[in-house]
């Protein structure tokens, strides 16, 4: 789990402090953020040198957490059905009929150590 001081919730924005979030230091890394102030738990993955994907953490089928699979560049449900979703949250395969909610994620132009996720 991500440390409480590694992110800030500011209204509809989740600000992730990258210097305090070791898993996002490398392409392929991901973190799960569960906080009562968020409308839904979120998973953030680093998909490229300056690209990040942020989607809802819970699979719409049974509410099981999804994981980022960097080798496949997709999110996968940890449940037995293993529903699969693209980095945009769109369902690729699985028992669910819905996609994951996707959130815009971009580096803060004023501070490249901060990733802004718009909820």
C-alpha angles and dihedrals in degrees: 000000000000119000116255091239092053094077143030129207110217110178106290093353128088108201113200116199101218095198088063095044107076097180090062093053090089133047107260095034123123142184134202118221119197113178130150090228091064120085087229135357110272137211118206120196130186103229099172143001091287101004126101133178124209123188139156111286098220123077111235091226101068105343095258117151119260124221131209114245105199095188089059096033090228144101117249130195113240090220121103092261090059097207109201128216133185122241085265089060093248115145113251101172139347151080096293121085095206134076125231117264109259125213128198111251122188138155113259105254090216095048121023088195090071126073115201116209113190111213 
